[in-house]
Amino acid sequence: MRLRLPVVLCLLLGGGAAVADTLGVRAGLAYWSYDIEGFARYQSTDPADDIDVQDDLGYSDDNLVFGYVQLEHPVPLLPNIRLSKTTIDTEASGVMTANFTYGGANFSVNEPVDSALELDQVDVTLYYQPLDNVVSLDFGINAKYLSSKARITSQTLSTTEEAEVSGWVPMLYGGVGVDLPFTGLAVSADGSYIGYQDSKFYDYTVRVTYDTPWVVGVDLGYRSLKLDLDDFDDSYANIEFSGFYLGLYAGF
């Protein structure tokens, strides 16, 4: 994959930036209620083989728990780090609305099918904070590892086809936040994005957080994850997972 990003990826990690005054660690878990929409195609360059994940496969909404750990430190020039993991594991049943070819299998109109999707996503984010007071500003890079398995099975003919996709995706990362003084409340947004050739990925979150007088805080937000694949391991897709989440975190 030839990325259309210039050497700005290197410059992002090479410049000076403000650093935290003390060592800080935050770990959190969030319950995400998300909706799925879009299409998928495997080993076919014909858009007529686009399978709608809602209309054909029967996917609607689902939920999961994702988690993260982040470390901010006062060491100059070294970036802060955030590690996060999201695992989507969902199944559905539907009826094909047209004739489709998915990999080496053919599916006919009105054919009932079962399907399953497993999508593991690990994010390693390295970032700086040029601002870190009432207003915060982050910038850096995110290395996202995707590992996906998708399976479609005919209920009548027992025909099954499985697609597997995996690989690292380097992305630009940025974030901004505003603390509301004397309230414990803060509003923030962050996300990662990359576009290359005809593919693009983004993963962004908008949230409101509340730091309680104790170690634990509350996190309410909206997250959207989009995978727009063009010949990524023989897969073509334009799928978005989006919805609200509620989380808890502990800061030390």
MARMARTI-928560 format. One record per residue: y, x, z of N, C-alpha, C, CB in turn; residue in one letter. Coordinates in steps of 0.1 Angstrom, whole numbers, padded with zeros to 4 digits, always signed. Glycine has a CB too. Layout:
BEGIN
YXZYXZYXZYXZA;...
//
This chain:
BEGIN
-0012+0008+0000+0000+0000+0000+0012+0009+0000+0000-0010+0012M;+0021+0007-0010+0033+0015-0011+0045+0007-0005+0036+0019-0025R;+0049+0011+0007+0059+0004+0013+0073+0006+0007+0060+0007+0028L;+0081-0004+0007+0095-0003+0002+0105+0000+0013+0098-0016-0005R;+0100+0006+0023+0109+0010+0034+0113+0025+0032+0103+0008+0048L;+0126+0028+0033+0130+0042+0032+0126+0050+0045+0144+0043+0029P;+0131+0062+0046+0129+0070+0057+0136+0065+0070+0133+0085+0054V;+0142+0053+0069+0148+0047+0081+0138+0046+0092+0154+0034+0078V;+0125+0044+0089+0115+0043+0100+0115+0056+0108+0101+0041+0093L;+0117+0067+0102+0117+0080+0109+0130+0081+0116+0115+0092+0100C;+0141+0077+0110+0154+0078+0116+0156+0070+0129+0165+0075+0106L;+0149+0058+0129+0149+0050+0140+0145+0057+0153+0141+0037+0138L;+0135+0065+0151+0129+0072+0163+0135+0086+0165+0114+0073+0161L;+0144+0090+0156+0150+0103+0158+0163+0103+0164+0151+0109+0144G;+0171+0092+0164+0184+0092+0170+0184+0091+0185+0192+0081+0163G;+0196+0094+0191+0197+0092+0205+0200+0078+0208+0208+0101+0210G;+0197+0074+0221+0200+0060+0225+0201+0060+0240+0189+0051+0220A;+0207+0049+0245+0208+0048+0260+0194+0046+0265+0216+0036+0263A;+0192+0050+0278+0179+0050+0284+0181+0042+0297+0173+0064+0287V;+0169+0037+0302+0169+0030+0315+0173+0039+0326+0156+0022+0317A;+0179+0033+0337+0182+0042+0348+0170+0045+0357+0193+0034+0357D;+0160+0036+0357+0148+0038+0365+0136+0035+0357+0149+0030+0378T;+0125+0038+0362+0112+0035+0356+0109+0020+0358+0100+0044+0361L;+0106+0013+0348+0103-0001+0349+0090-0005+0341+0114-0010+0345G;+0082-0014+0347+0070-0019+0341+0070-0034+0342+0057-0013+0348V;+0067-0040+0331+0066-0055+0330+0053-0059+0323+0078-0062+0323R;+0045-0068+0329+0033-0073+0323+0033-0088+0324+0020-0067+0331A;+0029-0094+0313+0029-0109+0312+0018-0115+0304+0042-0113+0307G;+0016-0128+0307+0007-0136+0300+0014-0149+0296-0006-0139+0308L;+0011-0155+0284+0017-0167+0280+0007-0176+0273+0028-0164+0270A;+0009-0189+0276+0000-0200+0270+0008-0205+0258-0003-0211+0280Y;+0003-0203+0246+0009-0206+0233+0003-0218+0227+0010-0194+0224W;+0010-0229+0225+0005-0240+0217+0011-0239+0203+0009-0254+0224S;+0003-0237+0193+0008-0234+0180+0002-0243+0169+0004-0219+0176Y;+0009-0244+0158+0005-0252+0147+0002-0242+0135+0016-0262+0143D;-0008-0246+0127-0011-0237+0115-0008-0245+0103-0026-0234+0116I;-0001-0237+0093+0001-0243+0080+0001-0232+0070+0014-0251+0080E;-0002-0236+0057-0002-0226+0046-0015-0227+0038-0001-0212+0052G;-0018-0216+0031-0030-0216+0022-0036-0202+0023-0026-0219+0008F;-0049-0202+0018-0057-0189+0018-0065-0189+0005-0066-0188+0030A;-0067-0177+0000-0074-0174-0012-0081-0161-0011-0065-0175-0025R;-0094-0160-0016-0101-0147-0014-0108-0143-0027-0112-0149-0003Y;-0106-0131-0031-0112-0125-0043-0109-0133-0056-0126-0123-0041Q;-0097-0139-0057-0093-0146-0068-0078-0144-0070-0096-0161-0067S;-0074-0142-0083-0060-0141-0086-0054-0154-0092-0058-0130-0097T;-0062-0164-0092-0058-0177-0098-0052-0186-0086-0070-0184-0105D;-0039-0189-0087-0033-0198-0077-0040-0212-0076-0019-0200-0079P;-0048-0215-0086-0055-0228-0085-0066-0228-0074-0062-0231-0098A;-0069-0216-0069-0079-0215-0059-0073-0214-0045-0088-0202-0061D;-0060-0217-0044-0054-0218-0031-0059-0229-0023-0038-0219-0032D;-0064-0226-0011-0070-0236-0002-0060-0239+0009-0084-0232+0004I;-0056-0252+0010-0046-0256+0020-0054-0257+0034-0040-0269+0017D;-0049-0250+0044-0056-0249+0057-0055-0263+0064-0050-0238+0065V;-0045-0271+0061-0045-0284+0067-0052-0295+0059-0030-0288+0069Q;-0047-0296+0046-0053-0307+0038-0067-0305+0034-0044-0308+0025D;-0072-0293+0032-0085-0290+0028-0095-0287+0039-0086-0279+0017D;-0090-0278+0048-0099-0273+0059-0097-0281+0072-0096-0259+0062L;-0086-0289+0074-0085-0297+0085-0079-0291+0097-0098-0302+0089G;-0072-0279+0096-0066-0273+0108-0053-0281+0111-0063-0258+0105Y;-0050-0282+0124-0037-0288+0128-0031-0279+0139-0039-0302+0133S;-0033-0282+0152-0027-0274+0162-0038-0269+0171-0017-0282+0170D;-0035-0258+0179-0045-0252+0188-0037-0245+0198-0055-0243+0180D;-0043-0238+0207-0036-0230+0217-0044-0218+0221-0034-0239+0230N;-0037-0208+0227-0043-0195+0231-0035-0189+0242-0045-0186+0219L;-0040-0178+0247-0032-0170+0257-0031-0156+0251-0040-0170+0271V;-0018-0151+0251-0016-0138+0247-0009-0130+0258-0007-0137+0234F;-0010-0117+0257-0005-0109+0268+0002-0096+0263-0016-0105+0278G;+0009-0090+0272+0017-0078+0269+0019-0069+0281+0030-0081+0262Y;+0022-0057+0279+0026-0047+0289+0037-0039+0283+0014-0038+0295V;+0048-0036+0290+0059-0028+0285+0063-0018+0295+0070-0036+0279Q;+0067-0006+0291+0072+0004+0299+0085+0009+0295+0062+0016+0300L;+0095+0009+0304+0108+0015+0301+0111+0026+0311+0120+0004+0301E;+0117+0037+0306+0118+0049+0315+0131+0056+0312+0106+0058+0312H;+0135+0065+0321+0148+0072+0320+0148+0085+0313+0154+0074+0333P;+0137+0088+0306+0135+0101+0299+0143+0101+0286+0120+0104+0297V;+0153+0109+0284+0160+0109+0271+0151+0112+0259+0172+0119+0272P;+0155+0106+0248+0149+0108+0235+0135+0102+0233+0148+0123+0232L;+0128+0100+0244+0115+0094+0243+0116+0079+0242+0105+0098+0255L;+0109+0072+0233+0111+0057+0232+0104+0050+0243+0106+0053+0218P;+0108+0038+0246+0101+0029+0254+0089+0024+0246+0110+0017+0259N;+0079+0018+0253+0067+0013+0247+0063-0001+0251+0056+0023+0249I;+0058-0008+0242+0053-0022+0245+0040-0024+0238+0063-0033+0241R;+0030-0028+0245+0017-0031+0240+0014-0046+0241+0006-0022+0246L;+0009-0052+0231+0006-0067+0231-0006-0070+0223+0018-0075+0227S;-0013-0081+0227-0025-0085+0220-0025-0100+0219-0038-0080+0228K;-0028-0105+0207-0030-0119+0204-0043-0121+0197-0018-0124+0196T;-0051-0130+0202-0064-0133+0195-0064-0148+0192-0076-0129+0204T;-0065-0151+0179-0066-0165+0174-0081-0167+0170-0057-0168+0162I;-0087-0177+0177-0101-0180+0174-0102-0195+0173-0110-0174+0186D;-0103-0201+0161-0103-0215+0160-0112-0220+0149-0088-0220+0156T;-0116-0232+0150-0125-0238+0140-0120-0252+0136-0140-0240+0146E;-0125-0257+0124-0120-0270+0119-0130-0275+0109-0106-0269+0113A;-0129-0288+0106-0137-0295+0096-0128-0303+0087-0149-0304+0102S;-0131-0302+0074-0122-0309+0064-0130-0313+0052-0110-0301+0061G;-0122-0319+0042-0128-0323+0029-0119-0317+0018-0129-0339+0028V;-0126-0310+0009-0119-0303-0002-0112-0314-0011-0129-0295-0010M;-0099-0311-0014-0091-0320-0023-0092-0317-0037-0077-0320-0018T;-0099-0305-0041-0100-0301-0055-0112-0291-0056-0087-0294-0060A;-0115-0286-0068-0125-0276-0069-0119-0262-0067-0131-0277-0084N;-0126-0255-0058-0120-0241-0054-0131-0231-0055-0115-0242-0040F;-0127-0219-0058-0136-0207-0057-0131-0198-0046-0137-0199-0070T;-0139-0196-0036-0136-0187-0024-0146-0176-0024-0135-0195-0011Y;-0141-0164-0028-0150-0153-0029-0161-0156-0040-0157-0150-0016G;-0174-0155-0036-0185-0158-0045-0190-0172-0044-0196-0148-0042G;-0183-0181-0037-0188-0194-0035-0179-0204-0042-0189-0198-0020A;-0185-0215-0047-0177-0226-0054-0178-0238-0045-0182-0228-0068N;-0167-0245-0043-0166-0257-0035-0160-0268-0044-0158-0255-0022F;-0166-0280-0043-0162-0291-0052-0153-0301-0045-0174-0298-0057S;-0145-0308-0052-0137-0319-0047-0145-0329-0039-0129-0326-0058V;-0139-0333-0028-0146-0343-0019-0157-0337-0011-0150-0355-0026N;-0159-0324-0012-0170-0318-0005-0166-0315+0010-0175-0304-0012E;-0174-0320+0020-0170-0317+0034-0174-0303+0038-0177-0327+0043P;-0165-0296+0045-0167-0282+0048-0164-0280+0063-0159-0273+0039V;-0170-0270+0069-0166-0264+0082-0161-0250+0080-0179-0264+0091D;-0151-0247+0088-0145-0233+0087-0142-0228+0101-0133-0234+0078S;-0141-0214+0101-0137-0207+0113-0128-0196+0110-0150-0202+0121A;-0119-0193+0119-0109-0182+0117-0108-0174+0130-0095-0187+0113L;-0110-0161+0129-0108-0152+0140-0097-0141+0135-0121-0144+0144E;-0086-0141+0143-0076-0131+0139-0072-0124+0152-0064-0139+0133L;-0075-0111+0152-0071-0102+0163-0059-0094+0159-0083-0093+0167D;-0049-0094+0167-0037-0087+0164-0033-0078+0176-0025-0097+0160Q;-0031-0065+0174-0027-0056+0184-0014-0050+0179-0037-0045+0187V;-0003-0050+0188+0010-0045+0184+0013-0033+0194+0021-0055+0185D;+0017-0022+0188+0022-0010+0195+0036-0008+0191+0013+0003+0192V;+0046-0011+0200+0060-0010+0197+0067+0001+0204+0067-0024+0200T;+0073+0010+0196+0081+0020+0202+0096+0017+0199+0077+0034+0196L;+0104+0017+0210+0118+0012+0207+0128+0019+0217+0119-0003+0209Y;+0141+0019+0213+0152+0024+0221+0161+0013+0225+0160+0035+0213Y;+0169+0015+0235+0179+0006+0240+0193+0012+0240+0175+0000+0254Q;+0201+0010+0229+0214+0016+0229+0223+0008+0238+0220+0015+0215P;+0220-0005+0242+0227-0012+0252+0217-0018+0262+0235-0024+0245L;+0220-0017+0275+0211-0022+0285+0219-0025+0297+0200-0011+0288D;+0227-0036+0296+0234-0041+0308+0234-0057+0307+0248-0036+0309N;+0246-0063+0307+0246-0077+0306+0241-0081+0292+0260-0083+0308V;+0245-0073+0282+0239-0075+0268+0230-0063+0265+0251-0076+0258V;+0218-0066+0260+0208-0056+0257+0205-0056+0242+0195-0058+0265S;+0202-0045+0237+0199-0043+0223+0188-0033+0221+0212-0039+0215L;+0178-0037+0214+0166-0029+0212+0164-0026+0197+0153-0035+0217D;+0160-0015+0193+0155-0012+0179+0144-0002+0179+0167-0008+0170F;+0136-0002+0169+0125+0007+0168+0115+0003+0157+0117+0008+0181G;+0102+0007+0159+0092+0004+0150+0080-0003+0157+0087+0016+0142I;+0072-0010+0149+0060-0017+0155+0049-0014+0146+0063-0032+0157N;+0038-0009+0151+0026-0007+0143+0016-0019+0147+0019+0007+0146A;+0014-0028+0138+0006-0039+0140-0008-0037+0133+0013-0052+0135K;-0019-0039+0141-0032-0038+0136-0038-0052+0135-0041-0029+0145Y;-0042-0056+0123-0048-0069+0120-0063-0068+0117-0040-0076+0109L;-0071-0076+0123-0085-0077+0120-0088-0092+0119-0093-0070+0131S;-0092-0097+0107-0094-0111+0105-0108-0113+0099-0083-0116+0097S;-0114-0124+0104-0126-0130+0097-0124-0144+0095-0139-0127+0107K;-0127-0149+0083-0125-0163+0079-0138-0167+0072-0113-0165+0070A;-0143-0179+0076-0156-0184+0070-0154-0198+0066-0167-0182+0081R;-0160-0202+0055-0160-0216+0050-0175-0219+0046-0151-0218+0037I;-0180-0230+0052-0194-0234+0050-0194-0249+0045-0202-0233+0063T;-0201-0251+0034-0203-0265+0029-0213-0272+0038-0209-0265+0014S;-0209-0285+0042-0218-0293+0050-0230-0298+0042-0210-0304+0057Q;-0229-0299+0029-0239-0305+0021-0249-0295+0015-0233-0314+0011T;-0243-0284+0010-0251-0274+0003-0254-0262+0011-0244-0270-0010L;-0249-0261+0023-0251-0249+0032-0246-0236+0025-0266-0248+0035S;-0237-0238+0016-0230-0226+0010-0220-0220+0020-0224-0230-0004T;-0221-0207+0022-0212-0200+0031-0206-0188+0024-0219-0196+0044T;-0193-0186+0026-0186-0174+0022-0177-0169+0033-0177-0177+0009E;-0177-0156+0036-0169-0150+0047-0160-0139+0041-0178-0145+0058E;-0148-0139+0045-0138-0129+0042-0134-0121+0054-0126-0135+0035A;-0133-0108+0052-0129-0099+0063-0117-0091+0059-0141-0090+0068E;-0107-0090+0067-0095-0083+0064-0091-0074+0076-0083-0092+0060V;-0088-0062+0074-0083-0054+0085-0074-0043+0080-0095-0048+0093S;-0065-0038+0089-0056-0027+0085-0044-0026+0094-0052-0028+0071G;-0037-0015+0093-0025-0013+0101-0013-0017+0092-0024+0002+0105W;-0003-0023+0098+0009-0027+0091+0021-0022+0099+0010-0043+0090V;+0029-0012+0094+0041-0007+0100+0052-0016+0098+0044+0007+0095P;+0060-0019+0109+0070-0029+0108+0083-0024+0115+0066-0043+0114M;+0095-0029+0111+0107-0027+0118+0108-0036+0129+0119-0029+0108L;+0114-0032+0140+0114-0040+0153+0129-0040+0158+0105-0034+0164Y;+0133-0052+0162+0146-0053+0168+0147-0064+0178+0157-0055+0157G;+0156-0063+0188+0157-0074+0198+0171-0074+0204+0147-0072+0209G;+0175-0086+0209+0188-0087+0215+0187-0097+0227+0199-0092+0205V;+0194-0095+0238+0193-0103+0249+0207-0104+0257+0183-0099+0259G;+0209-0115+0264+0221-0117+0272+0216-0122+0286+0231-0127+0265V;+0221-0115+0296+0218-0120+0310+0230-0129+0314+0217-0108+0320D;+0226-0140+0321+0236-0149+0327+0238-0145+0342+0232-0164+0326L;+0249-0138+0345+0251-0132+0358+0249-0142+0370+0265-0126+0359P;+0243-0137+0380+0241-0144+0393+0232-0157+0392+0254-0149+0398F;+0225-0158+0381+0216-0170+0379+0201-0166+0378+0220-0177+0366T;+0198-0154+0375+0185-0150+0372+0180-0153+0358+0176-0156+0382G;+0188-0160+0351+0185-0165+0337+0189-0155+0327+0191-0179+0334L;+0181-0154+0316+0185-0146+0304+0180-0153+0292+0179-0132+0306A;+0187-0151+0281+0183-0156+0268+0181-0144+0259+0194-0166+0262V;+0170-0143+0251+0167-0132+0243+0159-0136+0231+0160-0121+0251S;+0159-0127+0221+0151-0128+0209+0147-0115+0204+0159-0136+0198A;+0135-0114+0199+0130-0101+0193+0120-0104+0182+0124-0092+0204D;+0118-0094+0174+0108-0097+0163+0106-0084+0155+0113-0107+0154G;+0095-0085+0146+0091-0074+0137+0090-0080+0123+0078-0068+0142S;+0094-0072+0113+0093-0076+0100+0091-0065+0090+0107-0083+0096Y;+0083-0067+0080+0082-0058+0068+0079-0066+0056+0071-0048+0071I;+0085-0061+0045+0082-0067+0032+0079-0055+0022+0094-0075+0026G;+0068-0056+0014+0064-0046+0005+0057-0053-0007+0056-0035+0011Y;+0059-0048-0019+0054-0054-0031+0056-0069-0029+0039-0051-0032Q;+0046-0078-0030+0048-0092-0029+0042-0097-0016+0041-0099-0040D;+0040-0088-0006+0035-0092+0007+0047-0091+0017+0023-0084+0012S;+0046-0099+0028+0055-0098+0039+0049-0103+0052+0069-0105+0036K;+0053-0097+0063+0049-0101+0076+0061-0103+0085+0038-0091+0082F;+0061-0113+0094+0070-0113+0104+0064-0119+0117+0083-0120+0100Y;+0070-0116+0128+0065-0121+0141+0077-0120+0150+0053-0112+0147D;+0083-0132+0153+0095-0133+0161+0093-0143+0173+0107-0136+0153Y;+0101-0140+0183+0101-0148+0195+0115-0151+0200+0092-0142+0206T;+0118-0163+0204+0131-0167+0210+0127-0173+0224+0139-0177+0202V;+0134-0168+0235+0129-0172+0248+0141-0173+0258+0119-0162+0253R;+0138-0181+0268+0146-0181+0280+0137-0176+0292+0152-0196+0283V;+0142-0167+0300+0135-0161+0311+0142-0164+0324+0132-0146+0309T;+0135-0165+0335+0140-0167+0348+0134-0157+0358+0139-0181+0353Y;+0142-0148+0363+0137-0138+0373+0138-0145+0387+0145-0125+0373D;+0127-0148+0393+0127-0153+0407+0131-0143+0417+0113-0160+0410T;+0133-0146+0429+0136-0136+0440+0124-0127+0443+0141-0143+0452P;+0113-0131+0438+0101-0123+0440+0097-0115+0428+0089-0133+0444W;+0085-0110+0427+0081-0101+0416+0079-0109+0403+0069-0093+0420V;+0075-0122+0404+0071-0129+0393+0083-0136+0386+0060-0140+0397V;+0083-0137+0373+0093-0145+0365+0086-0155+0356+0101-0135+0357G;+0094-0164+0350+0089-0174+0342+0096-0172+0328+0093-0188+0347V;+0088-0175+0318+0092-0172+0304+0089-0185+0295+0084-0160+0298D;+0099-0191+0289+0097-0203+0281+0103-0199+0267+0104-0215+0287L;+0095-0200+0256+0100-0196+0243+0093-0202+0232+0098-0181+0242G;+0097-0198+0220+0091-0203+0207+0087-0190+0199+0102-0212+0199Y;+0075-0190+0194+0070-0179+0186+0066-0183+0173+0059-0172+0194R;+0068-0175+0163+0064-0177+0149+0058-0165+0143+0076-0183+0140S;+0046-0166+0138+0039-0154+0132+0035-0158+0118+0026-0150+0140L;+0040-0150+0108+0037-0153+0094+0030-0142+0087+0049-0157+0086K;+0019-0145+0080+0012-0135+0072+0012-0140+0057-0003-0134+0077L;+0020-0133+0049+0021-0135+0035+0014-0124+0028+0036-0137+0030D;+0002-0126+0024-0007-0115+0018-0008-0116+0003-0020-0115+0025L;-0006-0105-0004-0008-0104-0018-0018-0093-0021+0006-0103-0026D;-0030-0096-0023-0041-0086-0025-0042-0076-0014-0038-0079-0038D;-0042-0081-0002-0045-0073+0010-0060-0074+0013-0036-0078+0023F;-0067-0063+0010-0082-0063+0012-0088-0075+0004-0086-0064+0026D;-0083-0077-0009-0088-0088-0017-0084-0102-0012-0103-0087-0019D;-0075-0103-0003-0071-0116+0003-0057-0119-0001-0073-0116+0018S;-0055-0132-0004-0042-0138-0007-0040-0149+0002-0041-0142-0022Y;-0028-0150+0009-0026-0160+0019-0011-0161+0021-0034-0158+0032A;-0007-0173+0026+0006-0175+0031+0005-0185+0043+0016-0181+0020N;+0002-0179+0054-0001-0187+0066+0009-0185+0077-0016-0184+0071I;+0013-0195+0084+0022-0194+0095+0016-0201+0108+0036-0200+0092E;+0017-0194+0119+0014-0199+0132+0027-0200+0140+0003-0190+0139F;+0030-0212+0145+0043-0213+0152+0042-0224+0162+0054-0216+0142S;+0050-0222+0173+0050-0232+0184+0056-0227+0197+0036-0238+0186G;+0057-0235+0207+0063-0232+0219+0052-0226+0229+0069-0244+0226F;+0057-0218+0238+0048-0212+0248+0054-0212+0262+0043-0197+0244Y;+0046-0210+0272+0051-0209+0286+0043-0197+0292+0048-0222+0294L;+0051-0188+0298+0044-0176+0303+0049-0173+0317+0047-0165+0294G;+0042-0164+0323+0045-0158+0336+0045-0142+0334+0035-0162+0348L;+0053-0135+0341+0053-0121+0341+0056-0115+0354+0063-0116+0330Y;+0052-0103+0356+0055-0095+0368+0063-0082+0365+0042-0092+0376A;+0073-0080+0371+0081-0067+0369+0082-0058+0381+0095-0071+0364G;+0080-0046+0379+0080-0036+0390+0090-0025+0387+0066-0030+0392F;
//
